[in-house]
Amino acid sequence: MSQTLGSQRLYSLDALRGFDMFWIMGGERIFHALSKATDSPFWNGLSHQFSHPDWNGFRCYDLIFPLFLFIAGVATPYSVGRQLEKGTPRQKLLWRVVKRGLILVVLGIIYNNDLRIQPISEMRFGSVLGRIGLAYMFANIIYLYTKSQRSRIIWTGSLLLGYWFVLLCTAAPGFPAGNLTLEGNFASYFDRLFLPGKLYVNNMHDPEGLFSTIPAIATGLLGILTGGFLKNSKLSPDVKVVRLIAAGAALIAVALLWNIVFPFNKNLWSSSFAILVGGISMLLLAVFYYIIDVKGYKKWAFFFVVIGMNSILIYMSGHFIDWKYTTNALFEWLTQLAGNPYGPVVFVFCFIAVKWAFLYFLYKKKVFLKV
């Protein structure tokens, strides 16, 4: 999906999306494999950062999911906004946004449960793609029916503060108000009541549940605010980069303070977590935008652009393509040649290379899965 910045393509957005998806398609396995091969404190530390905390806390791996949602928001002023400028009726755009969101929800259900027919009670309905679809949909609806950045800022703040207020003042039955444990928090209790099927964690909690989608909408809105600033501001590109860095740093500072009373928690998508990942996402976008779109250094990012252009396809592909089998069929000899302990490290690089070659073939043929 190409984006534009004025008359220019916003190449950095495709690159950042690809950078994000690189870790989903196997990039994090590099650190895990090197950690096992070397038992080095350095690689052990990186491997640790590419795993999720059990509950409270934040690690690098927690950024991947919200960064994708943030990027989807950044694209909104260049896609939906451009259609509004061309005079496309809001009702027509609303239908497109709702349809896209619901398709992602369906794809998420397929990703969780394959295409097997089974009782609803055995299915998991919460999903990464479902969370992206719903948060994207509601964030875009807010974008469609608000006319200024200020009103979208108010919406973003209201969603985050409102979510915090509800979790602060309520809890599951038998727990004191404000309880934020897995069993006692209100968001998990809400999902146990209203989310059909089984929940991901002991049927007690789902990290992609319904109620915790509320602050995820704010993550999408932070992306929309950023995209609106990049697209519509009359400031020079260099000044835009400085403003983005300042805004990102300010959000991180607010998040660190909020963390004291409302801890970082990806499972709950706590408001402090939403602000933190929004700030980091802004900083990453500022870096990619400055290097690629402002300075024009694009060639190095081609590797990531190829991934970013088919992000949904590569995410879903593992359920229909046995990538491990394919990699072994082509490169088992190379992993055997490397031997222990580095054979698994070589396998990971080959695994990623096979996936990238597949995406490159689709890129050259201009075959893109668009939702």
WOLIN-V106729 format. One record per residue. N is the residue number from 0. RES is the residue in three letters. SS is DSSP state (H for helix, E for strand, C for the rest). OMEGA is omega in whole degrees, 0 to 359 (none if undefined). Layout:
{{N:RES:SS:OMEGA} {N:RES:SS:OMEGA}}
//
This chain:
{{0:MET:C:181} {1:SER:C:176} {2:GLN:C:179} {3:THR:E:172} {4:LEU:E:189} {5:GLY:C:178} {6:SER:C:184} {7:GLN:E:175} {8:ARG:E:176} {9:LEU:C:185} {10:TYR:H:183} {11:SER:H:181} {12:LEU:H:175} {13:ASP:H:180} {14:ALA:H:181} {15:LEU:H:176} {16:ARG:H:178} {17:GLY:H:176} {18:PHE:H:179} {19:ASP:H:183} {20:MET:H:178} {21:PHE:H:181} {22:TRP:H:177} {23:ILE:H:184} {24:MET:H:174} {25:GLY:H:184} {26:GLY:H:181} {27:GLU:H:181} {28:ARG:H:178} {29:ILE:H:182} {30:PHE:H:179} {31:HIS:H:181} {32:ALA:H:179} {33:LEU:H:177} {34:SER:H:180} {35:LYS:H:184} {36:ALA:H:188} {37:THR:H:189} {38:ASP:C:179} {39:SER:C:177} {40:PRO:H:180} {41:PHE:H:181} {42:TRP:H:175} {43:ASN:H:178} {44:GLY:H:178} {45:LEU:H:178} {46:SER:H:178} {47:HIS:H:180} {48:GLN:H:179} {49:PHE:C:169} {50:SER:C:183} {51:HIS:C:171} {52:PRO:C:179} {53:ASP:C:180} {54:TRP:C:180} {55:ASN:C:178} {56:GLY:C:179} {57:PHE:C:173} {58:ARG:C:184} {59:CYS:H:184} {60:TYR:H:179} {61:ASP:H:184} {62:LEU:H:192} {63:ILE:H:182} {64:PHE:H:181} {65:PRO:H:177} {66:LEU:H:179} {67:PHE:H:179} {68:LEU:H:177} {69:PHE:H:180} {70:ILE:H:177} {71:ALA:H:177} {72:GLY:H:179} {73:VAL:H:182} {74:ALA:H:186} {75:THR:H:180} {76:PRO:H:179} {77:TYR:H:180} {78:SER:H:179} {79:VAL:H:180} {80:GLY:H:179} {81:ARG:H:177} {82:GLN:H:175} {83:LEU:H:180} {84:GLU:H:179} {85:LYS:C:178} {86:GLY:C:177} {87:THR:C:182} {88:PRO:C:179} {89:ARG:H:182} {90:GLN:H:179} {91:LYS:H:179} {92:LEU:H:177} {93:LEU:H:180} {94:TRP:H:179} {95:ARG:H:182} {96:VAL:H:180} {97:VAL:H:180} {98:LYS:H:180} {99:ARG:H:180} {100:GLY:H:182} {101:LEU:H:176} {102:ILE:H:178} {103:LEU:H:177} {104:VAL:H:180} {105:VAL:H:178} {106:LEU:H:177} {107:GLY:H:178} {108:ILE:H:177} {109:ILE:H:180} {110:TYR:H:181} {111:ASN:H:192} {112:ASN:H:186} {113:ASP:C:180} {114:LEU:C:180} {115:ARG:C:173} {116:ILE:C:182} {117:GLN:C:179} {118:PRO:C:179} {119:ILE:H:181} {120:SER:H:181} {121:GLU:H:182} {122:MET:C:172} {123:ARG:E:184} {124:PHE:C:176} {125:GLY:C:183} {126:SER:C:176} {127:VAL:H:181} {128:LEU:H:177} {129:GLY:H:177} {130:ARG:H:178} {131:ILE:H:182} {132:GLY:H:182} {133:LEU:H:180} {134:ALA:H:176} {135:TYR:H:184} {136:MET:H:183} {137:PHE:H:177} {138:ALA:H:179} {139:ASN:H:175} {140:ILE:H:176} {141:ILE:H:179} {142:TYR:H:183} {143:LEU:H:188} {144:TYR:C:169} {145:THR:C:188} {146:LYS:C:184} {147:SER:C:175} {148:GLN:H:182} {149:ARG:H:181} {150:SER:H:178} {151:ARG:H:174} {152:ILE:H:179} {153:ILE:H:178} {154:TRP:H:182} {155:THR:H:179} {156:GLY:H:181} {157:SER:H:179} {158:LEU:H:182} {159:LEU:H:179} {160:LEU:H:179} {161:GLY:H:179} {162:TYR:H:178} {163:TRP:H:182} {164:PHE:H:181} {165:VAL:H:180} {166:LEU:H:179} {167:LEU:H:188} {168:CYS:H:183} {169:THR:C:176} {170:ALA:C:174} {171:ALA:C:179} {172:PRO:C:179} {173:GLY:C:180} {174:PHE:C:180} {175:PRO:C:179} {176:ALA:C:179} {177:GLY:C:179} {178:ASN:C:184} {179:LEU:C:175} {180:THR:C:181} {181:LEU:C:182} {182:GLU:C:192} {183:GLY:C:185} {184:ASN:C:185} {185:PHE:H:182} {186:ALA:H:179} {187:SER:H:178} {188:TYR:H:178} {189:PHE:H:181} {190:ASP:H:177} {191:ARG:H:180} {192:LEU:H:194} {193:PHE:H:180} {194:LEU:C:183} {195:PRO:C:177} {196:GLY:E:182} {197:LYS:C:178} {198:LEU:C:192} {199:TYR:C:185} {200:VAL:E:175} {201:ASN:C:182} {202:ASN:C:180} {203:MET:C:187} {204:HIS:E:173} {205:ASP:C:182} {206:PRO:C:175} {207:GLU:C:182} {208:GLY:C:184} {209:LEU:C:189} {210:PHE:C:181} {211:SER:C:172} {212:THR:H:182} {213:ILE:H:178} {214:PRO:H:176} {215:ALA:H:174} {216:ILE:H:178} {217:ALA:H:176} {218:THR:H:176} {219:GLY:H:179} {220:LEU:H:175} {221:LEU:H:175} {222:GLY:H:179} {223:ILE:H:178} {224:LEU:H:179} {225:THR:H:178} {226:GLY:H:178} {227:GLY:H:178} {228:PHE:H:181} {229:LEU:H:185} {230:LYS:H:192} {231:ASN:H:181} {232:SER:C:178} {233:LYS:C:179} {234:LEU:C:177} {235:SER:C:180} {236:PRO:H:180} {237:ASP:H:179} {238:VAL:H:177} {239:LYS:H:179} {240:VAL:H:179} {241:VAL:H:180} {242:ARG:H:179} {243:LEU:H:179} {244:ILE:H:179} {245:ALA:H:180} {246:ALA:H:179} {247:GLY:H:179} {248:ALA:H:179} {249:ALA:H:179} {250:LEU:H:179} {251:ILE:H:178} {252:ALA:H:178} {253:VAL:H:181} {254:ALA:H:180} {255:LEU:H:176} {256:LEU:H:181} {257:TRP:H:180} {258:ASN:C:181} {259:ILE:C:183} {260:VAL:C:180} {261:PHE:C:193} {262:PRO:C:171} {263:PHE:C:181} {264:ASN:C:180} {265:LYS:C:180} {266:ASN:C:178} {267:LEU:C:187} {268:TRP:C:183} {269:SER:C:183} {270:SER:H:177} {271:SER:H:177} {272:PHE:H:180} {273:ALA:H:179} {274:ILE:H:180} {275:LEU:H:183} {276:VAL:H:174} {277:GLY:H:179} {278:GLY:H:179} {279:ILE:H:179} {280:SER:H:177} {281:MET:H:180} {282:LEU:H:179} {283:LEU:H:179} {284:LEU:H:179} {285:ALA:H:180} {286:VAL:H:181} {287:PHE:H:180} {288:TYR:H:182} {289:TYR:H:183} {290:ILE:H:189} {291:ILE:H:187} {292:ASP:H:181} {293:VAL:H:182} {294:LYS:C:175} {295:GLY:C:178} {296:TYR:C:188} {297:LYS:C:190} {298:LYS:H:182} {299:TRP:H:186} {300:ALA:H:183} {301:PHE:H:179} {302:PHE:H:181} {303:PHE:H:180} {304:VAL:H:179} {305:VAL:H:178} {306:ILE:H:185} {307:GLY:H:181} {308:MET:C:179} {309:ASN:C:187} {310:SER:H:181} {311:ILE:H:181} {312:LEU:H:182} {313:ILE:H:177} {314:TYR:H:182} {315:MET:H:193} {316:SER:H:183} {317:GLY:C:179} {318:HIS:C:183} {319:PHE:C:179} {320:ILE:C:177} {321:ASP:C:185} {322:TRP:H:179} {323:LYS:H:179} {324:TYR:H:181} {325:THR:H:180} {326:THR:H:178} {327:ASN:H:180} {328:ALA:H:183} {329:LEU:H:192} {330:PHE:H:179} {331:GLU:H:179} {332:TRP:H:182} {333:LEU:H:178} {334:THR:H:177} {335:GLN:H:178} {336:LEU:H:179} {337:ALA:H:178} {338:GLY:C:179} {339:ASN:C:5} {340:PRO:C:189} {341:TYR:C:177} {342:GLY:H:178} {343:PRO:H:177} {344:VAL:H:177} {345:VAL:H:180} {346:PHE:H:181} {347:VAL:H:179} {348:PHE:H:178} {349:CYS:H:179} {350:PHE:H:179} {351:ILE:H:181} {352:ALA:H:179} {353:VAL:H:179} {354:LYS:H:182} {355:TRP:H:179} {356:ALA:H:177} {357:PHE:H:179} {358:LEU:H:179} {359:TYR:H:177} {360:PHE:H:179} {361:LEU:H:179} {362:TYR:H:181} {363:LYS:H:179} {364:LYS:C:181} {365:LYS:C:177} {366:VAL:C:183} {367:PHE:C:176} {368:LEU:C:180} {369:LYS:C:179} {370:VAL:C:none}}
//
